[in-house]
């Protein structure tokens, strides 16, 4: 076999190995970033390549958003509103769930996320909140059933728990701000 052919074969092998390593690294990064949403995309898109294209597209669209952190005073106001929504649950669970959904949507809007269409909201949230997005999906499903009077009180309670998981994450103090607020010794 000639030297040229051996060099070409070696280059092809190195390129194939490099491409394989690159795709595996991308897959690991996407799984880490999106958490359970990676598996959901895999199932809905019908394969790894299509799912990863979808998730990469979400990242690109997400970069176009002008997201902002909430001021401490805003966080406190929203927490107070959440407490009122929870208190309402005792007397009107369906209405409280509807209000919880509305409050989560308001906070999303304040942060700069789109607030129209559940799937659009979920896609944008998945980029930074992939690990809690399943809570939002579950809450949304229960809320939809509640509108048709098909959700039990226990399911409505679960919806409140699910909404709260995303709500708290949306309100959380960004790591850089938390470090600045920590007193130094």
N, C-alpha and C positions, 0 to 999 in steps of 0.2 A: 504494500500500500504506500502511496506516495506521501511525502511530508505535507504537502498542501492539503490533501484529503484528511489527514490526521489532525491538522490544525483546524480545519473547518469543523470537523466532528467535535473537537474539544471546545471550540467556541460555541457551537450549538448546545452542547451539554451544559456549559457554564451558564449560558443565557437561560436555558430551561430551568436550571436549579435556582438561579437568581429570581426568575419570574415566580416560581413556586414559593420561594421564601417570601417574596413581596406579597403575594396573595394571601398566604397564611398569616403574615403580620397584619395585613389589613383586616382579615376576618377576626383575629383576636382583638384588635382595637375596636372594631364595630361591636363585637359581643360585649366587651367591657363597657363601652359607652352606652349602648342601648339596653343592656340587660335582657329581661324577658321579651322586650319588644323585638329583639333580633329574631327570636324563635317565631314570634307572631308573623313577622314579615316573611320569614322563610316559608311558613305554611301558606300564607295568603298569596305570595308571589310564585310559588311552585318550584323554587329552586334557589340555590345559594347565589348564583350570579345575578339573577333578577332581584332577589331580596337585597343584596348589597348595593346594587344600582339604586334601588328605592331609598335605602338608608343614606347613601351618599348624596342623593338628591335632596333629602330632608336637611342634611347638614348644610348644603349650599343655600337652600331657602332660608334656613335659620340664621345664617350669617348676614342676610339682608335685613333682618329685624333690628330695630333699635330698642334693645332691651335695656331696662333700667332697674336699679334696686329701689326698694321702698325706703322712705325716710323712717326713722324710729317712731315718730309720731303717727305716721300712716299705719305702720305695723300694729301699734297699740290700738288704734281705732278699729282696724279690721278684727283684731282679736276680741275686742269688746262686742262687735257685731256678731261674731261667731258665738260668743257666750249667749247672746240673746236668741240666736237661732236654735241653739241647743235647748235652752229653757222652753222654747215654744214646742219642742218635740213632744213633751208630756201631753199637751192638750190637742195638738194638731200635727201628728207625725208626717202626714203627706205634705202638708204646707211647709213644714220645717225642712224636709228633704228638698223641696223645690227652692226654698230660700237658700239652702246650702249650695245648691248648684249655681244659683244666681250670684252668690257671694264669691264663689270660686271663679266664676267668669269675670266678675268685676275686678278681682285681684289680678287675674291674667291680663286684662286690658290695661290696668295701671302699670303692670310690668312691661307692657309693650307687645304682648302676644296677640295674634288675631283672635277674635272672639265669635266668629261666625262659623257655623257648621261643626258638628262634633268631630268628624274625621279630620278636618283641617286643624282644629285645636289639638287633637291628640297627636297628629303628625308633628306639629311644632313643639309640643311639650316633650315628645319622645327624645329629642336631641339632648336635653339637659335633665329631664326627669323620667328617663326610661324605667328606672327601678320602681317608681311609684305610679307610673301610668296605668298599670293594671288595676290599682285601686280606683282610679278615675273611670276606667272602662266599666268596672263592676258597679260603681255607684250610678253611672249613667244608665246601665241596663236596668237596675232596680228602679230608678227614677221613672224610666219609661213605662215599666210595668205598673208603678204606683199611679200614674196618670190614668190608667185603665182600671184602677181599683183591683189590681191583681197581685199586689205585694202585701205580705204579712207585716205585722208590726216588727217582728224580729228582722225581717229583710230590710225594712226601713231603717232600723237601728244600725244594721250593717252598712247601709248606704251612707249614713252619717259618719261612721268610722272611716269608710273609704274616702269620702270627701275631705274629711279632716286630714288624712295623710297627705294628700296633695296640697291642701290649704296651708298646712304647716310648712311644707317644703317651699311653697311659693313665698311665704312670709319670712323664711329663715334669713338670718344675717349672713351675707356672703363671707366666706373664710377670710378675705383680706380685711373686711370691716371688723370681724370678730377679733382678729389679731390686734387691731388698733385699739379696740375697746378693753383689752385685757390689761390690767394694771401691771406695770413692770416693777420688779423688786430691786 
